[in-house]
Amino acid sequence: MRLPTWILLSVTLLLSACGGRSRRATVVVVEQPRLTSVLVEVYDPVTNLAWENVSVRVVEADQEWSGCTCVSPYFDWFLTDSSGRVLIDEYLLADAEVGFFEDSTGAAVIGPEFYEDEVLVVLEIDAVGFSPMFVEVPLSWDQPDVFVEVPFF
């Protein structure tokens, strides 16, 4: 009994296709720490207008990685601009010395690991003639840059 040539040829092709020596590339993604910042907008809830020259400072931060609340030894105040905003960037957060990890340039970062990916920052908002108020701002590796609107009256 002879097998038809087309059957022999198709079996040969199938076997060679299944047993090939192809290599698949494996891509390993290493998650990097992310720079973190807080953009604060202070406004009057009655008129919905922005407050200019309102003082904002970093009071403390509750760092997940260390398990402690680090209080800033400084009283550095930052004033809101004409749009009622002030940006506390990664360098200002690092300079506040509230326990952030820092990268090689001295900027505050949040790590990707589950035990270092969350921080709770406390800000103080104050202006002449008003009572100061404190605002808690949660930061995380998933959301390292946060915009916070603060009604101030």
C-alpha positions as CSV (number, residue, x, y, z in Angstrom):
1,M,0.0,0.0,0.0
2,R,1.2,3.3,-1.0
3,L,0.2,6.5,0.7
4,P,-0.6,9.3,-1.7
5,T,2.2,11.9,-1.8
6,W,0.0,14.8,-0.7
7,I,-0.9,13.0,2.6
8,L,2.8,12.3,3.2
9,L,3.7,15.9,2.4
10,S,1.0,17.4,4.7
11,V,2.0,15.1,7.6
12,T,5.6,16.2,7.2
13,L,4.6,19.9,7.2
14,L,2.4,19.5,10.2
15,L,5.1,17.8,12.2
16,S,7.7,20.3,11.3
17,A,5.3,23.2,12.2
18,C,4.6,21.8,15.7
19,G,8.1,21.0,16.7
20,G,9.9,24.2,15.6
21,R,12.5,25.8,17.7
22,S,11.1,29.3,18.0
23,R,11.9,31.5,21.0
24,R,9.4,33.9,22.4
25,A,10.7,37.1,23.9
26,T,9.9,37.7,27.5
27,V,9.5,41.3,28.5
28,V,10.1,42.1,32.1
29,V,8.6,45.5,33.2
30,V,10.3,46.9,36.3
31,E,8.1,49.4,37.9
32,Q,9.9,52.6,38.9
33,P,9.3,55.0,41.7
34,R,7.2,58.0,40.6
35,L,7.7,61.7,41.3
36,T,4.9,63.2,43.5
37,S,3.3,66.6,43.8
38,V,0.3,68.4,45.2
39,L,-1.5,71.2,43.4
40,V,-3.7,73.1,45.9
41,E,-6.5,75.5,44.8
42,V,-8.0,77.7,47.6
43,Y,-11.4,79.3,46.8
44,D,-14.3,81.1,48.6
45,P,-17.3,78.7,48.6
46,V,-19.8,81.5,48.8
47,T,-18.6,83.4,45.7
48,N,-16.7,80.5,44.1
49,L,-13.8,82.9,43.5
50,A,-10.1,82.0,44.0
51,W,-8.3,83.3,47.1
52,E,-5.0,85.0,46.2
53,N,-2.1,85.2,48.7
54,V,-3.3,82.4,51.0
55,S,-0.5,80.6,52.8
56,V,-0.1,76.9,52.4
57,R,2.5,74.7,54.1
58,V,3.3,71.0,54.5
59,V,2.8,70.0,58.1
60,E,3.4,66.3,58.2
61,A,3.1,63.1,56.3
62,D,2.1,59.6,57.3
63,Q,4.5,57.3,55.3
64,E,3.3,53.8,54.7
65,W,6.8,52.4,54.3
66,S,8.1,53.6,57.7
67,G,4.9,53.4,59.6
68,C,5.5,56.7,61.2
69,T,4.1,60.2,60.9
70,C,7.0,62.6,60.2
71,V,6.4,66.2,61.2
72,S,8.2,68.9,59.2
73,P,10.7,70.8,61.2
74,Y,10.2,73.8,59.0
75,F,7.5,76.5,58.7
76,D,7.9,77.2,55.0
77,W,4.8,78.9,53.6
78,F,3.9,79.1,50.0
79,L,1.4,81.7,48.7
80,T,-1.4,81.0,46.2
81,D,-1.2,82.9,42.9
82,S,-3.9,85.0,41.2
83,S,-5.8,81.8,40.3
84,G,-5.8,80.7,43.9
85,R,-3.3,77.9,43.3
86,V,0.0,76.8,44.6
87,L,2.1,73.8,43.4
88,I,4.0,71.9,46.0
89,D,6.2,69.9,43.7
90,E,8.5,67.0,44.3
91,Y,11.4,69.2,45.4
92,L,9.3,71.2,47.9
93,L,7.9,67.9,49.4
94,A,11.4,66.5,49.8
95,D,12.6,69.8,51.3
96,A,9.8,69.6,53.9
97,E,11.6,66.5,55.3
98,V,8.4,64.6,56.1
99,G,9.9,61.1,55.2
100,F,9.6,60.8,51.5
101,F,11.9,58.6,49.5
102,E,14.1,60.8,47.3
103,D,15.6,60.1,43.9
104,S,19.2,61.0,42.9
105,T,18.2,64.6,42.2
106,G,16.6,65.1,45.6
107,A,13.0,64.9,44.5
108,A,10.3,63.2,46.5
109,V,9.1,59.8,45.1
110,I,6.6,57.1,45.9
111,G,7.7,53.5,45.5
112,P,5.8,50.8,43.6
113,E,5.8,48.1,46.2
114,F,2.7,47.4,48.2
115,Y,4.4,48.5,51.5
116,E,5.6,51.8,50.2
117,D,3.0,53.0,47.7
118,E,0.8,55.3,49.9
119,V,1.3,58.5,51.8
120,L,-1.1,60.8,53.6
121,V,0.2,64.4,53.6
122,V,-1.3,67.1,55.9
123,L,-1.3,70.7,54.7
124,E,-2.1,73.8,56.6
125,I,-4.1,76.6,54.9
126,D,-4.0,80.0,56.6
127,A,-4.6,83.7,55.9
128,V,-4.6,86.9,57.9
129,G,-8.0,87.3,59.7
130,F,-9.0,83.6,59.2
131,S,-8.7,80.5,61.3
132,P,-6.2,78.1,59.9
133,M,-7.5,74.8,58.5
134,F,-5.8,71.4,57.9
135,V,-6.3,69.3,54.9
136,E,-5.3,65.6,54.5
137,V,-4.2,64.7,51.0
138,P,-3.8,61.0,50.1
139,L,-1.0,60.2,47.6
140,S,-0.3,56.9,46.0
141,W,1.9,55.3,43.4
142,D,-1.2,55.0,41.2
143,Q,-2.0,58.7,41.6
144,P,1.3,60.5,42.6
145,D,0.1,64.0,41.4
146,V,-3.0,65.2,43.1
147,F,-5.1,68.3,42.6
148,V,-6.9,69.4,45.8
149,E,-9.7,72.1,45.9
150,V,-10.0,73.6,49.3
151,P,-13.0,75.8,50.3
152,F,-11.7,78.4,52.6
153,F,-13.8,80.9,54.6
